[in-house]
């Protein structure tokens, strides 16, 4: 191969890689809007996603040759719509509908090229897509996979890596979810007002679960998965723009921002956990803290009181504004946990309240709460219960009992980094 041929091959390869990066970027930003618009058009969520994927294949073939279109998202949507029309034509049905849609598509294409495709704009189709991805007929695992795939724009491989499951498992969940939605005739719409609170709660629950897995990975070699937190926050902000009058949406965004602000200080240079008392607060992300406090202020300004996410955000704010553990307003945190326990009671909330009580009034009173939790059996198998009990016993000078509790916690911890930390404590080492 001569020099000119090698140069041409190199340019072709570079163009292909550039187009692939463009396709990936456009899909990450625009997937929700594209699939939403297609679902509204064809009336079938599964078909809509298939059409969008086919359009991506066309983009990978054409963009390296023709260049990336100025309005790449609009290009993908138009190609997918054309494929839908071709499919109907091949089926020799819905002729009148085809004619109308074809006319509309021609008009859209004539108007679209000079219109900027704004990645920050949101519309009702995206909101409908969130509702259908978190439909109550789906399992929570399916809701998470579908939300990250069709709303977040993540590939099956990316979702699998984030949750440490085989790619085939994620793909099966997505395929099964589509079939379930089709079988249930799930409408592509914002639910009626009487179902609104419950269905919004489902969406928030999915985002909260995604973020919690980022904050403290349930298994695997790394303690945190920051890439998941970025996705959860991004989707939370999209939802906040779509539903600006829902205080709990802003509350969840505030909670995620304020919590993620501490991520850089939660691990040392080796990736091992650094607990709150030992964190270098200079490494906390002040930009995230500012955004989180602003989101909480927005929720409060709506005047409907704080829900579970708003109260948790308020707790995170107490940590964010304190210069040190000793300067933290622990009495206020205890009150906030008490309020949270009244509106959203759970043994985990009670465990967290006990940890705050230990800081506010001492370990002895907190140990009584922990012992009651332990006797109830509500947190059997949850490693943070013996881990917290171990901390309290250590502070009370009961070292042998503390090491025993840390050993129990280490034995049932799923995350490798956290298990190693607990094992060190069981041997009597603080780090």
ChimeraX attribute file (.defattr): number of C-alpha atoms within 10 A of each C-alpha:
attribute: neighborCount
match mode: 1-to-1
recipient: residues
	/A:1	6
	/A:2	6
	/A:3	8
	/A:4	9
	/A:5	10
	/A:6	11
	/A:7	12
	/A:8	11
	/A:9	12
	/A:10	12
	/A:11	12
	/A:12	14
	/A:13	13
	/A:14	13
	/A:15	16
	/A:16	19
	/A:17	14
	/A:18	16
	/A:19	22
	/A:20	19
	/A:21	13
	/A:22	19
	/A:23	20
	/A:24	18
	/A:25	14
	/A:26	18
	/A:27	24
	/A:28	17
	/A:29	17
	/A:30	27
	/A:31	26
	/A:32	27
	/A:33	26
	/A:34	27
	/A:35	27
	/A:36	26
	/A:37	21
	/A:38	25
	/A:39	22
	/A:40	17
	/A:41	14
	/A:42	16
	/A:43	16
	/A:44	18
	/A:45	26
	/A:46	19
	/A:47	17
	/A:48	23
	/A:49	22
	/A:50	14
	/A:51	25
	/A:52	24
	/A:53	17
	/A:54	15
	/A:55	21
	/A:56	21
	/A:57	13
	/A:58	14
	/A:59	24
	/A:60	19
	/A:61	14
	/A:62	14
	/A:63	19
	/A:64	19
	/A:65	13
	/A:66	10
	/A:67	13
	/A:68	18
	/A:69	14
	/A:70	13
	/A:71	16
	/A:72	21
	/A:73	21
	/A:74	21
	/A:75	19
	/A:76	27
	/A:77	23
	/A:78	21
	/A:79	19
	/A:80	25
	/A:81	24
	/A:82	18
	/A:83	16
	/A:84	21
	/A:85	21
	/A:86	14
	/A:87	13
	/A:88	16
	/A:89	14
	/A:90	9
	/A:91	10
	/A:92	10
	/A:93	11
	/A:94	11
	/A:95	13
	/A:96	9
	/A:97	12
	/A:98	18
	/A:99	13
	/A:100	10
	/A:101	17
	/A:102	16
	/A:103	11
	/A:104	12
	/A:105	18
	/A:106	13
	/A:107	11
	/A:108	13
	/A:109	13
	/A:110	10
	/A:111	10
	/A:112	15
	/A:113	15
	/A:114	10
	/A:115	10
	/A:116	12
	/A:117	15
	/A:118	11
	/A:119	11
	/A:120	9
	/A:121	11
	/A:122	15
	/A:123	14
	/A:124	14
	/A:125	21
	/A:126	23
	/A:127	23
	/A:128	22
	/A:129	26
	/A:130	28
	/A:131	23
	/A:132	27
	/A:133	30
	/A:134	26
	/A:135	21
	/A:136	16
	/A:137	15
	/A:138	20
	/A:139	13
	/A:140	16
	/A:141	15
	/A:142	22
	/A:143	27
	/A:144	23
	/A:145	30
	/A:146	29
	/A:147	26
	/A:148	25
	/A:149	23
	/A:150	26
	/A:151	25
	/A:152	21
	/A:153	22
	/A:154	20
	/A:155	19
	/A:156	22
	/A:157	14
	/A:158	17
	/A:159	22
	/A:160	18
	/A:161	13
	/A:162	17
	/A:163	20
	/A:164	14
	/A:165	12
	/A:166	13
	/A:167	17
	/A:168	12
	/A:169	13
	/A:170	25
	/A:171	19
	/A:172	14
	/A:173	21
	/A:174	24
	/A:175	14
	/A:176	14
	/A:177	23
	/A:178	22
	/A:179	14
	/A:180	15
	/A:181	20
	/A:182	16
	/A:183	9
	/A:184	11
	/A:185	11
	/A:186	16
	/A:187	18
	/A:188	20
	/A:189	15
	/A:190	18
	/A:191	17
	/A:192	9
	/A:193	9
	/A:194	8
	/A:195	10
	/A:196	13
	/A:197	12
	/A:198	13
	/A:199	21
	/A:200	20
	/A:201	14
	/A:202	20
	/A:203	24
	/A:204	22
	/A:205	17
	/A:206	21
	/A:207	26
	/A:208	21
	/A:209	16
	/A:210	25
	/A:211	25
	/A:212	19
	/A:213	19
	/A:214	25
	/A:215	21
	/A:216	16
	/A:217	24
	/A:218	19
	/A:219	17
	/A:220	14
	/A:221	16
	/A:222	18
	/A:223	23
	/A:224	25
	/A:225	19
	/A:226	19
	/A:227	12
	/A:228	22
	/A:229	24
	/A:230	17
	/A:231	19
	/A:232	27
	/A:233	22
	/A:234	15
	/A:235	20
	/A:236	23
	/A:237	19
	/A:238	21
	/A:239	22
	/A:240	20
	/A:241	17
	/A:242	17
	/A:243	14
	/A:244	16
	/A:245	15
	/A:246	17
	/A:247	25
	/A:248	25
	/A:249	29
	/A:250	29
	/A:251	30
	/A:252	31
	/A:253	33
	/A:254	34
	/A:255	29
	/A:256	28
	/A:257	27
	/A:258	32
	/A:259	26
	/A:260	24
	/A:261	24
	/A:262	25
	/A:263	20
	/A:264	17
	/A:265	20
	/A:266	23
	/A:267	18
	/A:268	11
	/A:269	7
	/A:270	6
	/A:271	13
	/A:272	19
	/A:273	22
	/A:274	18
	/A:275	11
	/A:276	14
	/A:277	10
	/A:278	12
	/A:279	20
	/A:280	14
	/A:281	20
	/A:282	11
	/A:283	13
	/A:284	20
	/A:285	19
	/A:286	16
	/A:287	11
	/A:288	19
	/A:289	24
	/A:290	16
	/A:291	16
	/A:292	29
	/A:293	23
	/A:294	15
	/A:295	26
	/A:296	27
	/A:297	17
	/A:298	18
	/A:299	26
	/A:300	17
	/A:301	12
	/A:302	13
	/A:303	9
	/A:304	12
	/A:305	12
	/A:306	21
	/A:307	19
	/A:308	19
	/A:309	24
	/A:310	26
	/A:311	24
	/A:312	24
	/A:313	28
	/A:314	25
	/A:315	22
	/A:316	24
	/A:317	22
	/A:318	17
	/A:319	21
	/A:320	24
	/A:321	14
	/A:322	13
	/A:323	11
	/A:324	15
	/A:325	15
	/A:326	11
	/A:327	11
	/A:328	17
	/A:329	17
	/A:330	21
	/A:331	13
	/A:332	15
	/A:333	25
	/A:334	21
	/A:335	15
	/A:336	18
	/A:337	25
	/A:338	17
	/A:339	16
	/A:340	22
	/A:341	17
	/A:342	12
	/A:343	12
	/A:344	13
	/A:345	14
	/A:346	13
	/A:347	17
	/A:348	16
	/A:349	17
	/A:350	18
	/A:351	22
	/A:352	18
	/A:353	23
	/A:354	26
	/A:355	23
	/A:356	22
	/A:357	23
	/A:358	21
	/A:359	19
	/A:360	19
	/A:361	12
	/A:362	16
	/A:363	21
	/A:364	14
	/A:365	14
	/A:366	22
	/A:367	22
	/A:368	13
	/A:369	18
	/A:370	23
	/A:371	13
	/A:372	11
	/A:373	19
	/A:374	17
	/A:375	10
	/A:376	11
	/A:377	10
	/A:378	13
	/A:379	17
	/A:380	12
	/A:381	14
	/A:382	14
	/A:383	22
	/A:384	18
	/A:385	23
	/A:386	25
	/A:387	24
	/A:388	22
	/A:389	27
	/A:390	28
	/A:391	22
	/A:392	24
	/A:393	20
	/A:394	19
	/A:395	15
	/A:396	14
	/A:397	11
	/A:398	13
	/A:399	17
	/A:400	14
	/A:401	15
	/A:402	25
	/A:403	24
	/A:404	17
	/A:405	25
	/A:406	28
	/A:407	22
	/A:408	20
	/A:409	26
	/A:410	25
	/A:411	14
	/A:412	14
	/A:413	20
	/A:414	17
	/A:415	18
	/A:416	17
	/A:417	21
	/A:418	24
	/A:419	21
	/A:420	16
	/A:421	18
	/A:422	26
	/A:423	20
	/A:424	16
	/A:425	23
	/A:426	24
	/A:427	13
	/A:428	15
	/A:429	11
	/A:430	9
	/A:431	13
